C-alpha cells in the first residue's frame, strides 16, 4: 500500500480548498454564459478579493454536521442541517427543502417533483468527503451518496459519486486518466455523466481544439444552464431539458482537465472559458488539481489577489448548528483534525503513526468488498431501483420498500410495493423468520393482509436475500401526505424496524 505523511496530506487538503476558492472566483463571472472565452486571469474587480460561492460554503454546513456526528452522519442528519442552515431556494435547493418540509425524507426529497434532480448542486460539494477519506474512494462515496440524495436523484447523484471517488483517489494517484477510470467505476456505464466524460476524452484524443470539443460536447449532450439568462450563443449550442445539467458540466470539467494537460492555470482558465455553470466546473477542477499538486505548487499569482478569506452566500450564519471557518487555513485545520475519526470509524484505515495509508491501486476502483458481516458487495450494487424507495435497518437485517409505480395516489387507486429484505447478520448469523405488520390508515387495504411472514436465509451459497410484493389501495384521503408504516421484526429477536412509506395524495 502507498502512504503519504501527515504534512503531505495537509498540503493536499489545503490545495483542495484553495483550488476551490480560486476556481469559484475565476469562474463566477462566466456562470450561465453560453459562449467561449479566452482567459488568462481573474476578470472581476480584484479589490473585492475572493467571490462568495455556494460550491464552497455549502460544505461548511456539512463539516459542522460531520464534526458533531462523526461517522454516523447520514442523509437524514444532513437533511436537518439543510433545512436549518441553507438559505437559498434556488432550483434543486428549494425543491429539496420544500419536500423535506412536507415530511418527505431522502431519497424521496431529492427526486420527487424535482425538475432539477439532474443538476449541479450536489457534485460541487463532494470535496469534504474526499478529504475526510483520502485514498479510500470506496468509503468516501458512501457519504457522498448520502449527501446527494437530500436534494438530487439520478444524474445528480451519479455526478457527486463520480467526483467524490475521483477526488479521494487523487490523494493516492496523480495520473488523470487513471483517476477518471476510478471515478467511472462507481457509476452506471450508461448514465449521462459517464457518456459526457467519455465524450470529452474522445474529443481530446481526436486532436480538435478545446473550443471545438466544447461545441461537440454541448451539442451531443445538451444542458440548460448556459441558456437560462439568454446570453449570446454564437456557436448555436442547443438548449437541453431544463435542469439536466450535471452530465454536460461534468463533461466540461473533464474536458478542461485534459486540455490543460497538467497545468493548473491553463486548466482552470479553459474550464471558466467554457461557460455554462462556470463557477462549478472551475471550482471542482481547481479542487482536483489542488489535491494532486498540493497547495505549495499552486501558482502564487492566483493566491495573492484573493487571500485566504472565505466568503459565504448560502448559509444562515446565525444558526447555532454551525460554526463557519473564516479562512482557508481554519478550514484546512478542521478538516485534517476530523479525518482520523472517519478513517478509523469506517474500516480502520488510518493508523496513529506519522503516515496515512491508502488502498492498493486496484482497490481504488469500485470492487466487491468482503467484511465479516455480509457477502461481498460493490458500491454500485447499492443504487436503489428508484428514488421512491424507503429503507430501514438494524444490526441483523436491512429492508427496502420501493413504490415501483410512484407515490402519487388518489382514493381507490392501487400501487405496487416491492420489498427486498437482506440478512446482514453475516456468515456467523442465523436464518430469520420476519414478521411484517403493515400499519394502514383507516380505509386503506393491502392485498397480502396486514400481517405476513417472510423467510430470510443467512448468507450462504448465494442466499441471504428475500423478496415479496404487495398491492396497496388507498382509502379516504384526509391529508396531503399519508404515511403507511411497515413494522418488521425477526422472530424471537428484540429489535424492530419501522419504515414509513409516504404517499402524496391528490
Buried (B, 14 or more C-beta within 10 A) or exposed (E): EBBBEBEBBBBBBBBBBBBBBBBBBBBBBBBBBBBBBEBEEBBBEEEEBBBBBBBBBBBBBBBBBBBEEEBEBBBEBBBEBBEEBBBBEBBBBBBBBBBBEBBBBBBBBBBBEBBBBBBBBBBBBBBBBBBBBBBBBBBBBBBBBBBBBBBBBBBBBBBBBBBBBBBBBBBBBBEBEBBBBBBBBBBBEEBBBBBBBBBBBEBBEEEBEBBBBBBBBBBBBBBBBBBBEEEEBEBEBEBBEBBBBBBBBBBBBBBBBBBBEBEBBBBBBBBBBBBBBBBBBBBBBBBBBBBBBBBEEBEEEBBEBBEBEBBBEBBBEEBEEBBBBEEBBBBBBBBBEBBBBBBBBBBEBBEEEEBBBBBEBEBBBBBEBEEEBBBEBBBBEEBBEBBBBBBBBBEBBBBBBBBEBEBBBEBEBEBEBBBBBBBBBBEEBBBBEBBBBBEBBEEBBBEBEEEBEBEBBBBEEEEBBBEBEBEBBBBEBEEEEBEBBBBBBBEEBEEEBEBBBBBBBE
